[in-house]
Amino acid sequence: MSDALVIGSGLGGLLSGAILSRAGYRVTVLEKAVQPGGCLQTFVRGGLRFDTGFHSVAGLEEGGPLERIFRPLGLMDLPWEQVKETDEIVMDGVSYRLSDLSFPLGNNLRLSSPAGDVTEEEYALVMEPFKKGSWRLPSGDMLVKRLAAQINGTVRTGCEVTEIEPGLVRCADGSVYRGIIISDIHPRQTFALYKGHIRPSYLHRLQVLEDGPGIFTVYCKLRPETRRYQPWNTTFDGNLMLHYGNADEKGFARSADLLAFSAKHVPDRTALAERMIARVPGLAQAVEEYWTSTPATWERYTGTPGGSAFGIRKKDASCYVHPRTPVPGLYLTGQNCGLHGVLGVSETALLTCREILGEETLNQILQR
């Protein structure tokens, strides 16, 4: 049995680990945080559970691009909620057309890009699938737990990798692991840990790649029976996204997330949060208390440089980092290699596993 080491337990790392497990590998996932999941992590505040980066997905319709990946991995029997198609919503007695507020079905994976640089490929492969429907889970950690349970080996949390050598990683606690290596962390971070020789042109290319923007999030606890739950995401003024948490038994939301692009360091979190809350009609009266996170928070918990929410900015084909690296037995995965979002990261995990397993073996796994 071969060994595989996965650095980072984001979606790309867990998917790669689950696929390799099905191919007979013994997999060890090494995560420096106290809980796995990366941007799928959840946390509890005020008695409510909040998702950090998981909001909705596309491509789960029968034969859809994500369904073809998730079904053979046993992920389709999770309690997915399909968002019903509609073009009109009512908030506080005011009617809004979704087509005027946001992308159809409320998809706001990029909100509205501050640089206006959403590429044709990104639109086609990440955003366009939302026209066929979108789905939600009660909590992103359901996906994390299901994938972690499929790892043929172990998922170690609180285990920070400090050094990479060909076929070997060392951790801060002195432990050493051997096997092929799949890194789900940023490529620049990966090679900062590598102690061997890498050709300067490869490292220079990684250094000049630009990371996308970060997100400032306001996590709101809502007063009981003040805001009707709505399953779609809605944008206001083009760059502020509203996402409701789960519905209670009467159909009201008890939590809401507000997300907007932001600089890494926010000088006055309270002032920015209050401005964002005020931009949503009637929300201020419904908010009981709130908490915030900045791109610096994301950087601390996920390790992504600058807290980028979407990884390396994909301006054109030259910005893509291939999963196979110049180091034998070292591969990359995650949104910094391919496109962002659940669908983009899942497709990239397939590319990574294809490099390791070959086309025929990967297809056999996905056809089971």
MIFIGU-719729 format. One record per residue (C-alpha): residue number from 1; x, y, z. Coordinates in steps of 0.05 Angstrom, whole numbers. Example, Ala and Ser with C-alpha at 12.3 -4.5 7.8 and 13.67 -1.06 7.14 Angstrom:
<atoms>
+-----+--------+--------+--------+
: num :      u :      v :      w :
+-----+--------+--------+--------+
:   1 :    246 :    -90 :    156 :
:   2 :    273 :    -21 :    143 :
+-----+--------+--------+--------+
</atoms>
This chain:
<atoms>
+-----+--------+--------+--------+
: num :      u :      v :      w :
+-----+--------+--------+--------+
:   1 :      0 :      0 :      0 :
:   2 :     27 :     68 :    -20 :
:   3 :     27 :    128 :     27 :
:   4 :      0 :    197 :      9 :
:   5 :      9 :    260 :     51 :
:   6 :    -40 :    317 :     43 :
:   7 :    -19 :    385 :     71 :
:   8 :    -81 :    425 :     88 :
:   9 :   -152 :    399 :     97 :
:  10 :   -191 :    447 :     53 :
:  11 :   -240 :    418 :      3 :
:  12 :   -185 :    405 :    -48 :
:  13 :   -143 :    367 :      2 :
:  14 :   -200 :    326 :     29 :
:  15 :   -227 :    309 :    -40 :
:  16 :   -158 :    288 :    -64 :
:  17 :   -148 :    246 :     -1 :
:  18 :   -216 :    212 :     -9 :
:  19 :   -202 :    195 :    -82 :
:  20 :   -132 :    169 :    -68 :
:  21 :   -161 :    127 :    -11 :
:  22 :   -208 :     94 :    -60 :
:  23 :   -148 :     79 :   -103 :
:  24 :   -116 :     41 :    -45 :
:  25 :    -70 :     94 :    -16 :
:  26 :    -60 :    102 :     58 :
:  27 :    -72 :    177 :     68 :
:  28 :    -49 :    224 :    123 :
:  29 :    -80 :    294 :    123 :
:  30 :    -39 :    345 :    161 :
:  31 :    -78 :    407 :    184 :
:  32 :    -47 :    462 :    227 :
:  33 :   -114 :    489 :    251 :
:  34 :   -155 :    458 :    308 :
:  35 :   -210 :    436 :    260 :
:  36 :   -208 :    412 :    188 :
:  37 :   -244 :    444 :    130 :
:  38 :   -207 :    507 :    109 :
:  39 :   -259 :    554 :     80 :
:  40 :   -312 :    501 :     97 :
:  41 :   -300 :    511 :    171 :
:  42 :   -358 :    530 :    217 :
:  43 :   -359 :    564 :    284 :
:  44 :   -410 :    579 :    339 :
:  45 :   -427 :    648 :    366 :
:  46 :   -487 :    668 :    407 :
:  47 :   -513 :    596 :    405 :
:  48 :   -515 :    597 :    329 :
:  49 :   -471 :    561 :    278 :
:  50 :   -440 :    603 :    222 :
:  51 :   -405 :    581 :    158 :
:  52 :   -341 :    617 :    140 :
:  53 :   -340 :    609 :     65 :
:  54 :   -392 :    557 :     45 :
:  55 :   -457 :    587 :     18 :
:  56 :   -484 :    553 :    -43 :
:  57 :   -461 :    506 :    -99 :
:  58 :   -480 :    493 :   -171 :
:  59 :   -474 :    433 :   -216 :
:  60 :   -512 :    383 :   -173 :
:  61 :   -567 :    370 :   -223 :
:  62 :   -568 :    299 :   -251 :
:  63 :   -508 :    293 :   -297 :
:  64 :   -482 :    360 :   -275 :
:  65 :   -407 :    373 :   -268 :
:  66 :   -407 :    371 :   -192 :
:  67 :   -457 :    314 :   -187 :
:  68 :   -411 :    270 :   -229 :
:  69 :   -356 :    281 :   -177 :
:  70 :   -398 :    279 :   -114 :
:  71 :   -443 :    219 :   -129 :
:  72 :   -388 :    165 :   -132 :
:  73 :   -359 :    194 :    -68 :
:  74 :   -425 :    186 :    -31 :
:  75 :   -437 :    261 :    -23 :
:  76 :   -504 :    266 :    -57 :
:  77 :   -544 :    237 :      1 :
:  78 :   -526 :    295 :     46 :
:  79 :   -587 :    339 :     61 :
:  80 :   -579 :    386 :      1 :
:  81 :   -632 :    439 :     -6 :
:  82 :   -645 :    460 :    -78 :
:  83 :   -659 :    534 :    -86 :
:  84 :   -723 :    544 :   -124 :
:  85 :   -720 :    587 :   -186 :
:  86 :   -751 :    655 :   -179 :
:  87 :   -738 :    725 :   -203 :
:  88 :   -774 :    764 :   -149 :
:  89 :   -766 :    768 :    -74 :
:  90 :   -801 :    811 :    -23 :
:  91 :   -765 :    842 :     36 :
:  92 :   -799 :    887 :     86 :
:  93 :   -857 :    896 :     39 :
:  94 :   -813 :    918 :    -19 :
:  95 :   -809 :    876 :    -82 :
:  96 :   -741 :    865 :   -114 :
:  97 :   -723 :    830 :   -179 :
:  98 :   -665 :    783 :   -172 :
:  99 :   -642 :    801 :   -242 :
: 100 :   -634 :    872 :   -218 :
: 101 :   -599 :    854 :   -153 :
: 102 :   -553 :    796 :   -170 :
: 103 :   -533 :    740 :   -216 :
: 104 :   -592 :    694 :   -232 :
: 105 :   -609 :    650 :   -172 :
: 106 :   -569 :    696 :   -128 :
: 107 :   -500 :    669 :   -146 :
: 108 :   -448 :    717 :   -120 :
: 109 :   -384 :    677 :   -122 :
: 110 :   -346 :    739 :   -142 :
: 111 :   -398 :    789 :   -118 :
: 112 :   -379 :    840 :   -172 :
: 113 :   -305 :    837 :   -184 :
: 114 :   -272 :    903 :   -163 :
: 115 :   -225 :    898 :   -222 :
: 116 :   -279 :    875 :   -271 :
: 117 :   -234 :    817 :   -290 :
: 118 :   -278 :    755 :   -288 :
: 119 :   -251 :    714 :   -346 :
: 120 :   -293 :    678 :   -397 :
: 121 :   -269 :    611 :   -370 :
: 122 :   -285 :    630 :   -299 :
: 123 :   -355 :    653 :   -319 :
: 124 :   -368 :    590 :   -360 :
: 125 :   -341 :    538 :   -311 :
: 126 :   -358 :    570 :   -244 :
: 127 :   -415 :    620 :   -252 :
: 128 :   -454 :    595 :   -312 :
: 129 :   -475 :    528 :   -278 :
: 130 :   -517 :    568 :   -229 :
: 131 :   -566 :    581 :   -285 :
: 132 :   -586 :    508 :   -279 :
: 133 :   -597 :    513 :   -204 :
: 134 :   -562 :    520 :   -138 :
: 135 :   -561 :    479 :    -74 :
: 136 :   -545 :    491 :     -1 :
: 137 :   -528 :    449 :     60 :
: 138 :   -549 :    466 :    131 :
: 139 :   -475 :    470 :    148 :
: 140 :   -411 :    465 :    108 :
: 141 :   -380 :    419 :    161 :
: 142 :   -427 :    364 :    138 :
: 143 :   -386 :    360 :     74 :
: 144 :   -321 :    362 :    114 :
: 145 :   -342 :    305 :    160 :
: 146 :   -366 :    261 :    103 :
: 147 :   -301 :    269 :     65 :
: 148 :   -258 :    260 :    127 :
: 149 :   -294 :    195 :    142 :
: 150 :   -273 :    169 :     74 :
: 151 :   -199 :    180 :     87 :
: 152 :   -163 :    112 :     90 :
: 153 :   -115 :    136 :    144 :
: 154 :   -121 :    196 :    189 :
: 155 :   -136 :    270 :    191 :
: 156 :    -88 :    303 :    241 :
: 157 :   -107 :    373 :    265 :
: 158 :    -61 :    418 :    304 :
: 159 :     -4 :    391 :    263 :
: 160 :     35 :    445 :    226 :
: 161 :     82 :    424 :    170 :
: 162 :    149 :    460 :    177 :
: 163 :    191 :    427 :    123 :
: 164 :    182 :    391 :     58 :
: 165 :    233 :    345 :     25 :
: 166 :    223 :    298 :    -34 :
: 167 :    175 :    245 :     -8 :
: 168 :    179 :    271 :     64 :
: 169 :    148 :    324 :    109 :
: 170 :    168 :    345 :    179 :
: 171 :    120 :    376 :    229 :
: 172 :    128 :    425 :    286 :
: 173 :    118 :    370 :    337 :
: 174 :    177 :    331 :    309 :
: 175 :    136 :    279 :    272 :
: 176 :    159 :    256 :    203 :
: 177 :    116 :    227 :    147 :
: 178 :    136 :    195 :     82 :
: 179 :     98 :    187 :     17 :
: 180 :     76 :    226 :    -44 :
: 181 :     56 :    296 :    -24 :
: 182 :     -6 :    336 :    -44 :
: 183 :     -5 :    408 :    -20 :
: 184 :    -72 :    443 :    -11 :
: 185 :    -39 :    507 :     14 :
: 186 :    -16 :    565 :    -29 :
: 187 :     39 :    547 :    -78 :
: 188 :     85 :    602 :    -51 :
: 189 :     75 :    575 :     20 :
: 190 :     88 :    505 :     -5 :
: 191 :    156 :    523 :    -34 :
: 192 :    175 :    566 :     25 :
: 193 :    174 :    500 :     63 :
: 194 :    213 :    462 :     11 :
: 195 :    287 :    455 :     27 :
: 196 :    313 :    428 :    -39 :
: 197 :    333 :    463 :   -103 :
: 198 :    279 :    492 :   -148 :
: 199 :    296 :    526 :   -213 :
: 200 :    293 :    602 :   -203 :
: 201 :    246 :    613 :   -262 :
: 202 :    192 :    570 :   -230 :
: 203 :    197 :    606 :   -163 :
: 204 :    197 :    674 :   -197 :
: 205 :    133 :    656 :   -234 :
: 206 :     99 :    639 :   -168 :
: 207 :    123 :    704 :   -137 :
: 208 :     95 :    749 :   -191 :
: 209 :     26 :    717 :   -192 :
: 210 :    -26 :    764 :   -162 :
: 211 :    -74 :    741 :   -108 :
: 212 :   -147 :    761 :   -111 :
: 213 :   -183 :    804 :    -60 :
: 214 :   -203 :    786 :     10 :
: 215 :   -271 :    789 :     43 :
: 216 :   -297 :    827 :    104 :
: 217 :   -355 :    789 :    135 :
: 218 :   -407 :    810 :    186 :
: 219 :   -439 :    750 :    221 :
: 220 :   -507 :    773 :    247 :
: 221 :   -550 :    741 :    300 :
: 222 :   -622 :    761 :    284 :
: 223 :   -678 :    774 :    332 :
: 224 :   -731 :    720 :    330 :
: 225 :   -784 :    725 :    276 :
: 226 :   -756 :    789 :    244 :
: 227 :   -729 :    765 :    177 :
: 228 :   -762 :    712 :    132 :
: 229 :   -712 :    659 :    111 :
: 230 :   -693 :    661 :     37 :
: 231 :   -647 :    608 :      7 :
: 232 :   -615 :    651 :    -46 :
: 233 :   -558 :    700 :    -38 :
: 234 :   -573 :    773 :    -56 :
: 235 :   -526 :    830 :    -72 :
: 236 :   -538 :    904 :    -57 :
: 237 :   -503 :    961 :    -93 :
: 238 :   -465 :    909 :   -133 :
: 239 :   -413 :    890 :    -80 :
: 240 :   -449 :    870 :    -16 :
: 241 :   -476 :    799 :     -9 :
: 242 :   -530 :    777 :     39 :
: 243 :   -533 :    704 :     58 :
: 244 :   -584 :    677 :    108 :
: 245 :   -570 :    620 :    155 :
: 246 :   -620 :    563 :    167 :
: 247 :   -694 :    573 :    176 :
: 248 :   -729 :    560 :    242 :
: 249 :   -794 :    520 :    248 :
: 250 :   -834 :    582 :    230 :
: 251 :   -794 :    599 :    168 :
: 252 :   -753 :    656 :    198 :
: 253 :   -677 :    663 :    193 :
: 254 :   -638 :    668 :    258 :
: 255 :   -572 :    688 :    226 :
: 256 :   -546 :    725 :    166 :
: 257 :   -477 :    737 :    135 :
: 258 :   -458 :    802 :    100 :
: 259 :   -397 :    797 :     55 :
: 260 :   -359 :    851 :     17 :
: 261 :   -290 :    858 :    -14 :
: 262 :   -241 :    891 :     33 :
: 263 :   -169 :    910 :     46 :
: 264 :   -131 :    861 :     90 :
: 265 :   -130 :    909 :    150 :
: 266 :   -194 :    944 :    169 :
: 267 :   -180 :   1004 :    215 :
: 268 :   -250 :   1007 :    245 :
: 269 :   -288 :    941 :    241 :
: 270 :   -349 :    969 :    278 :
: 271 :   -358 :   1028 :    231 :
: 272 :   -352 :    984 :    169 :
: 273 :   -400 :    932 :    197 :
: 274 :   -452 :    985 :    214 :
: 275 :   -447 :   1014 :    144 :
: 276 :   -457 :    946 :    113 :
: 277 :   -517 :    929 :    157 :
: 278 :   -549 :    997 :    141 :
: 279 :   -545 :    982 :     66 :
: 280 :   -595 :    924 :     72 :
: 281 :   -667 :    949 :     79 :
: 282 :   -694 :    937 :    149 :
: 283 :   -635 :    894 :    172 :
: 284 :   -610 :    941 :    227 :
: 285 :   -674 :    932 :    266 :
: 286 :   -668 :    856 :    262 :
: 287 :   -595 :    848 :    284 :
: 288 :   -588 :    829 :    357 :
: 289 :   -512 :    825 :    357 :
: 290 :   -457 :    812 :    306 :
: 291 :   -385 :    790 :    298 :
: 292 :   -336 :    805 :    242 :
: 293 :   -278 :    775 :    204 :
: 294 :   -228 :    809 :    159 :
: 295 :   -180 :    783 :    105 :
: 296 :   -128 :    781 :    161 :
: 297 :   -174 :    733 :    198 :
: 298 :   -178 :    688 :    137 :
: 299 :   -102 :    691 :    131 :
: 300 :    -94 :    669 :    203 :
: 301 :   -142 :    610 :    198 :
: 302 :   -130 :    586 :    126 :
: 303 :    -59 :    610 :    115 :
: 304 :    -77 :    643 :     48 :
: 305 :    -30 :    702 :     37 :
: 306 :    -68 :    767 :     47 :
: 307 :   -131 :    729 :     63 :
: 308 :   -150 :    722 :    -10 :
: 309 :   -219 :    691 :    -15 :
: 310 :   -210 :    665 :    -86 :
: 311 :   -136 :    649 :    -90 :
: 312 :    -90 :    669 :   -146 :
: 313 :   -125 :    717 :   -194 :
: 314 :   -136 :    680 :   -260 :
: 315 :   -128 :    736 :   -311 :
: 316 :   -110 :    687 :   -367 :
: 317 :    -81 :    618 :   -379 :
: 318 :    -12 :    640 :   -356 :
: 319 :    -39 :    649 :   -285 :
: 320 :    -55 :    575 :   -275 :
: 321 :     -7 :    533 :   -234 :
: 322 :     -3 :    461 :   -257 :
: 323 :    -15 :    407 :   -203 :
: 324 :     50 :    372 :   -221 :
: 325 :    111 :    409 :   -195 :
: 326 :    185 :    405 :   -212 :
: 327 :    195 :    364 :   -149 :
: 328 :    183 :    289 :   -161 :
: 329 :    125 :    265 :   -118 :
: 330 :    101 :    335 :    -99 :
: 331 :     34 :    358 :   -126 :
: 332 :    -11 :    418 :   -115 :
: 333 :    -87 :    424 :   -110 :
: 334 :   -140 :    474 :    -89 :
: 335 :   -165 :    541 :   -115 :
: 336 :    -95 :    568 :   -124 :
: 337 :    -84 :    518 :   -180 :
: 338 :   -152 :    521 :   -213 :
: 339 :   -216 :    559 :   -206 :
: 340 :   -249 :    577 :   -140 :
: 341 :   -314 :    555 :   -108 :
: 342 :   -336 :    484 :    -92 :
: 343 :   -342 :    466 :   -165 :
: 344 :   -276 :    497 :   -186 :
: 345 :   -237 :    465 :   -129 :
: 346 :   -270 :    397 :   -141 :
: 347 :   -250 :    398 :   -214 :
: 348 :   -179 :    416 :   -194 :
: 349 :   -177 :    358 :   -145 :
: 350 :   -192 :    312 :   -204 :
: 351 :   -135 :    342 :   -243 :
: 352 :    -88 :    330 :   -185 :
: 353 :   -110 :    258 :   -176 :
: 354 :   -106 :    246 :   -251 :
: 355 :    -33 :    265 :   -249 :
: 356 :    -21 :    215 :   -194 :
: 357 :    -67 :    157 :   -214 :
: 358 :    -73 :    164 :   -289 :
: 359 :   -136 :    174 :   -330 :
: 360 :   -159 :    102 :   -330 :
: 361 :   -155 :     91 :   -254 :
: 362 :   -189 :    157 :   -239 :
: 363 :   -246 :    142 :   -287 :
: 364 :   -256 :     74 :   -254 :
: 365 :   -263 :    107 :   -186 :
: 366 :   -313 :    158 :   -212 :
: 367 :   -355 :    105 :   -247 :
: 368 :   -365 :     61 :   -185 :
+-----+--------+--------+--------+
</atoms>
